[in-house]
Amino acid sequence: MRVSLSAVLLVCLSIASARLAAETKVTRDIEFARMGEKVLKLDLHVPAGEVRTPLVVYVHGGAWKSGLKDDMPLEKLVERGYAIASVDYRVSLVAPFPAQIHDIKAAIRFLRAKGRELGVDSSRIVMAGSSAGGHLAALTGVSNGVKELEGTVGTNLTESSAVQGIISLYGASNLETILSQSTPKGVEFRRPAMELLLGGPVGEKAALAKLAGPVNHVDANDPPLLLIHGDADPQMPYAQSEELKRLYEKTKLRVQLETIRDGKHGGDEFYDDKRTDLMAAFLKSLTATPAAASSNPKPEAPAPKSKP
């Protein structure tokens, strides 16, 4: 029986991919901070062989109220040589905003302090997240030095929480406009999730909604940004990524928006080989510039941004 060359190649690639996945070292439940009885943990996925920089910090979705660090869909990036730390944070059912950002920044500071001990290079860190996690990743990335968002979680408070890049997959960027951009079905889903996050109706929590909006923190010092969003997303309007992209362009910052035509809210196409190649190219490009922060030597503290 004749077998096509393409079929043989496909089998070989599948075997190689499975071998890489099997050799990936995953260290689960690394404690990075405590808040009372709440223990915050991360899972560290380290690829076999040479580990590339930057280190990716992944933030899970779940409408801010649910989700687990175990849900880490970027395995293909690990196969391409990038270590990924998938982090815990207090969801809105446990604590309202800005607890989530405080926890994520604590994880960044921990990784800066312990990177060498953990076997990863934390001199460059890139935020990545999906859905609500995309919003939190973007907000973490553009709010370096904002006192209200830095928090005092963890024991590595002298380390920098600055990051060198952001990947937001179908995330929010402006909590003040998201409901007006949503379909009636989208509002039905998004409004209660936002009320849980903010601790009350958006109209009554206007200052907090503004503080939670990445668009309100963008300035010329912010890191490069890659946005991936479906233009038919019924839950997180595509216009959210367009807003952030326009503001980045206006500020003359590097930004790219990858539009998935007729794309909904998540799905395999966001994490397929094409988009993984795009993310890997973005990560590779960031190694061409000096790292803005590292665990050794320790960077100077950033100048505080003004409160929006």
C-alpha positions as CSV (number, residue, x, y, z in Angstrom):
1,M,0.0,0.0,0.0
2,R,1.4,3.4,-1.0
3,V,1.7,6.1,1.7
4,S,2.0,9.7,0.7
5,L,5.0,11.7,1.9
6,S,2.7,14.3,3.5
7,A,1.1,11.5,5.6
8,V,4.5,10.3,6.8
9,L,5.6,13.8,7.7
10,L,2.3,14.4,9.6
11,V,2.9,11.2,11.6
12,C,6.5,12.3,12.3
13,L,5.5,15.7,13.5
14,S,2.8,14.3,15.7
15,I,5.3,11.9,17.3
16,A,7.8,14.8,17.8
17,S,5.1,17.0,19.3
18,A,4.0,14.2,21.7
19,R,7.6,13.7,22.8
20,L,8.1,17.4,23.5
21,A,4.9,17.5,25.5
22,A,6.0,14.4,27.5
23,E,9.4,16.0,28.3
24,T,7.9,19.3,29.5
25,K,8.5,19.7,33.2
26,V,5.4,21.0,35.0
27,T,5.9,22.0,38.7
28,R,2.5,22.6,40.2
29,D,1.3,24.5,43.2
30,I,4.3,26.7,43.8
31,E,3.3,29.1,46.6
32,F,4.0,32.7,45.7
33,A,2.0,34.6,48.4
34,R,-0.5,34.3,51.2
35,M,-3.5,36.5,52.0
36,G,-4.7,35.4,55.4
37,E,-5.7,31.8,55.0
38,K,-5.8,32.1,51.2
39,V,-2.6,30.6,49.6
40,L,-1.8,31.9,46.1
41,K,0.0,29.4,43.9
42,L,1.3,29.1,40.3
43,D,2.1,26.2,38.0
44,L,5.4,26.4,36.1
45,H,5.6,24.8,32.7
46,V,9.3,24.5,31.5
47,P,10.1,23.1,28.1
48,A,12.7,20.4,27.4
49,G,16.1,21.6,26.2
50,E,17.0,25.2,25.9
51,V,14.5,27.6,27.5
52,R,13.9,30.8,25.5
53,T,13.2,34.2,27.0
54,P,10.9,35.9,27.8
55,L,9.1,34.0,30.6
56,V,5.3,34.1,30.0
57,V,2.9,34.7,32.9
58,Y,-0.5,33.4,31.9
59,V,-3.8,34.6,33.5
60,H,-6.9,32.4,33.2
61,G,-10.3,33.6,32.3
62,G,-13.7,32.9,33.9
63,A,-15.6,36.2,33.9
64,W,-13.4,37.2,36.8
65,K,-15.4,35.0,39.1
66,S,-14.2,31.5,38.3
67,G,-11.5,29.5,36.5
68,L,-8.3,27.7,37.5
69,K,-4.6,28.1,36.8
70,D,-4.7,24.4,35.6
71,D,-6.6,25.7,32.5
72,M,-3.5,26.8,30.5
73,P,-4.1,26.6,26.8
74,L,-0.6,27.7,25.6
75,E,1.0,24.3,25.5
76,K,2.1,24.9,21.9
77,L,4.2,27.9,23.1
78,V,5.9,25.6,25.6
79,E,6.7,23.2,22.8
80,R,8.4,26.2,21.0
81,G,10.7,26.6,24.0
82,Y,9.0,29.2,26.2
83,A,8.4,28.7,29.9
84,I,5.0,29.6,31.2
85,A,3.9,30.4,34.7
86,S,0.1,30.0,35.1
87,V,-1.0,31.9,38.1
88,D,-3.7,31.9,40.8
89,Y,-5.5,35.1,41.8
90,R,-8.4,35.8,44.0
91,V,-11.6,35.7,41.9
92,S,-14.4,38.2,42.4
93,L,-16.4,35.8,44.5
94,V,-13.6,35.9,47.0
95,A,-12.5,39.5,46.8
96,P,-13.5,42.5,44.6
97,F,-11.2,44.5,42.3
98,P,-8.3,45.4,42.6
99,A,-7.4,42.2,44.5
100,Q,-6.9,40.4,41.2
101,I,-4.2,42.8,40.0
102,H,-2.5,42.9,43.4
103,D,-2.2,39.1,43.3
104,I,-0.8,39.0,39.7
105,K,1.8,41.6,40.4
106,A,2.8,39.6,43.5
107,A,3.4,36.6,41.2
108,I,5.6,38.7,38.9
109,R,7.7,40.0,41.8
110,F,8.0,36.4,43.1
111,L,9.2,35.2,39.8
112,R,11.7,38.0,39.5
113,A,13.1,37.1,42.9
114,K,13.1,33.3,42.5
115,G,13.6,32.9,38.7
116,R,17.1,31.5,38.9
117,E,16.1,29.2,41.7
118,L,13.2,27.9,39.6
119,G,15.4,27.4,36.6
120,V,13.9,30.2,34.4
121,D,15.2,33.5,33.2
122,S,12.9,36.2,34.6
123,S,14.8,39.2,33.3
124,R,12.0,39.5,30.7
125,I,8.4,38.7,31.5
126,V,5.4,38.9,29.2
127,M,1.8,38.9,30.4
128,A,-0.7,36.7,28.5
129,G,-4.3,36.0,29.3
130,S,-7.7,34.9,27.8
131,S,-11.0,36.7,28.2
132,A,-11.2,38.2,31.7
133,G,-7.6,37.0,32.0
134,G,-6.8,39.0,28.9
135,H,-8.2,42.1,30.6
136,L,-6.1,41.4,33.7
137,A,-3.0,40.8,31.7
138,A,-3.4,44.0,29.8
139,L,-4.1,46.0,32.9
140,T,-1.1,44.5,34.7
141,G,1.1,45.4,31.7
142,V,0.1,49.1,31.4
143,S,-0.2,50.0,35.1
144,N,3.4,49.7,36.2
145,G,3.9,52.1,39.1
146,V,0.2,52.9,39.7
147,K,0.1,52.8,43.5
148,E,-3.6,51.7,43.7
149,L,-2.8,48.7,41.5
150,E,0.6,47.6,42.8
151,G,-0.6,46.4,46.2
152,T,1.4,44.9,49.0
153,V,0.7,41.2,48.5
154,G,3.6,38.8,48.9
155,T,7.0,39.2,50.5
156,N,9.1,40.4,47.5
157,L,7.9,44.0,47.5
158,T,11.3,45.4,46.5
159,E,11.2,43.6,43.2
160,S,9.8,45.2,40.0
161,S,6.4,44.2,38.7
162,A,7.2,45.8,35.3
163,V,6.7,43.5,32.2
164,Q,8.2,43.7,28.7
165,G,5.2,42.7,26.7
166,I,1.5,41.8,26.7
167,I,-0.6,39.3,24.8
168,S,-4.4,39.7,25.3
169,L,-6.7,37.1,23.8
170,Y,-10.3,38.4,23.5
171,G,-10.0,40.6,26.6
172,A,-11.6,43.8,27.8
173,S,-9.9,47.2,27.7
174,N,-12.5,49.6,28.9
175,L,-15.1,48.7,31.5
176,E,-16.9,52.1,31.0
177,T,-17.8,51.3,27.4
178,I,-18.1,47.5,27.3
179,L,-21.8,47.4,28.0
180,S,-22.7,50.0,25.3
181,Q,-20.7,47.9,22.8
182,S,-22.3,44.6,23.7
183,T,-25.3,42.8,22.3
184,P,-28.4,42.4,24.6
185,K,-27.3,38.8,25.2
186,G,-23.7,40.0,25.9
187,V,-25.0,42.6,28.4
188,E,-27.0,39.9,30.1
189,F,-23.8,37.9,30.7
190,R,-21.3,40.7,31.2
191,R,-23.2,43.1,33.6
192,P,-23.5,40.7,36.6
193,A,-19.9,39.6,36.1
194,M,-18.7,43.2,36.2
195,E,-20.9,44.0,39.3
196,L,-19.2,41.1,41.1
197,L,-15.8,42.3,40.1
198,L,-16.4,45.9,41.1
199,G,-18.5,45.2,44.2
200,G,-21.6,46.9,42.9
201,P,-23.3,48.3,39.7
202,V,-21.0,50.0,37.3
203,G,-22.8,53.3,37.6
204,E,-22.2,53.4,41.3
205,K,-18.6,52.2,41.0
206,A,-17.5,54.7,38.2
207,A,-14.1,55.5,39.8
208,L,-13.3,51.8,40.2
209,A,-14.4,51.0,36.7
210,K,-12.1,53.7,35.4
211,L,-9.2,52.4,37.5
212,A,-9.9,48.9,36.1
213,G,-9.7,50.0,32.4
214,P,-6.3,49.4,30.7
215,V,-7.1,52.4,28.3
216,N,-6.9,54.7,31.3
217,H,-3.3,53.8,32.1
218,V,-1.6,53.8,28.7
219,D,1.5,56.1,28.4
220,A,4.7,56.2,26.3
221,N,6.5,53.8,28.7
222,D,4.2,50.9,28.2
223,P,5.4,47.6,26.6
224,P,4.5,46.2,23.2
225,L,1.1,44.6,22.8
226,L,-0.4,41.8,20.8
227,L,-4.2,41.5,20.7
228,I,-6.0,38.5,19.3
229,H,-9.8,38.8,19.0
230,G,-12.7,37.4,17.0
231,D,-14.8,40.0,15.3
232,A,-18.1,38.1,16.1
233,D,-17.4,37.7,19.8
234,P,-20.8,37.7,21.6
235,Q,-19.3,38.1,25.1
236,M,-16.3,40.4,25.0
237,P,-16.9,42.9,22.1
238,Y,-14.3,43.1,19.4
239,A,-14.5,46.9,19.8
240,Q,-12.7,46.5,23.1
241,S,-9.5,45.4,21.4
242,E,-10.0,48.1,18.7
243,E,-10.1,50.8,21.5
244,L,-6.9,49.7,23.0
245,K,-5.2,49.4,19.6
246,R,-6.2,52.9,18.6
247,L,-4.9,54.3,21.9
248,Y,-1.6,52.5,21.5
249,E,-1.2,53.8,18.0
250,K,-2.0,57.3,19.2
251,T,0.7,57.0,21.9
252,K,3.1,55.7,19.2
253,L,3.5,52.4,20.9
254,R,4.0,49.0,19.2
255,V,0.7,47.2,18.8
256,Q,-0.7,44.4,16.6
257,L,-4.3,43.3,16.4
258,E,-4.9,39.8,14.9
259,T,-8.5,39.6,13.9
260,I,-10.1,36.2,13.6
261,R,-12.9,36.6,11.0
262,D,-16.3,35.4,12.4
263,G,-14.4,34.3,15.5
264,K,-16.5,33.9,18.7
265,H,-15.3,33.9,22.3
266,G,-12.4,31.5,22.5
267,G,-12.0,28.1,20.8
268,D,-9.2,26.1,19.2
269,E,-8.5,28.6,16.5
270,F,-7.1,31.1,19.0
271,Y,-4.4,28.6,20.0
272,D,-3.7,26.8,16.7
273,D,-0.4,26.7,14.9
274,K,-1.0,30.0,13.1
275,R,-1.7,32.0,16.2
276,T,1.0,30.2,18.2
277,D,3.5,31.1,15.5
278,L,2.3,34.7,15.8
279,M,2.7,34.7,19.6
280,A,6.1,33.1,19.3
281,A,7.3,35.7,16.8
282,F,6.1,38.4,19.1
283,L,8.0,36.9,22.0
284,K,11.1,36.4,20.0
285,S,11.0,40.1,18.9
286,L,11.1,41.2,22.5
287,T,14.6,39.7,23.1
288,A,16.1,42.3,20.7
289,T,15.8,45.1,23.3
290,P,17.4,45.3,26.7
291,A,15.3,43.9,29.6
292,A,13.6,46.6,31.6
293,A,13.7,44.6,34.8
294,S,15.5,41.6,36.2
295,S,16.1,39.8,39.5
296,N,19.8,40.3,39.3
297,P,20.6,43.2,39.3
298,K,17.5,44.6,40.8
299,P,16.0,47.5,38.8
300,E,15.2,50.9,40.2
301,A,11.6,51.5,41.3
302,P,9.5,53.0,38.5
303,A,8.2,56.5,38.7
304,P,4.5,56.3,39.8
305,K,1.8,56.9,37.3
306,S,-1.0,59.3,38.2
307,K,-4.3,57.9,39.2
308,P,-6.8,58.0,36.3
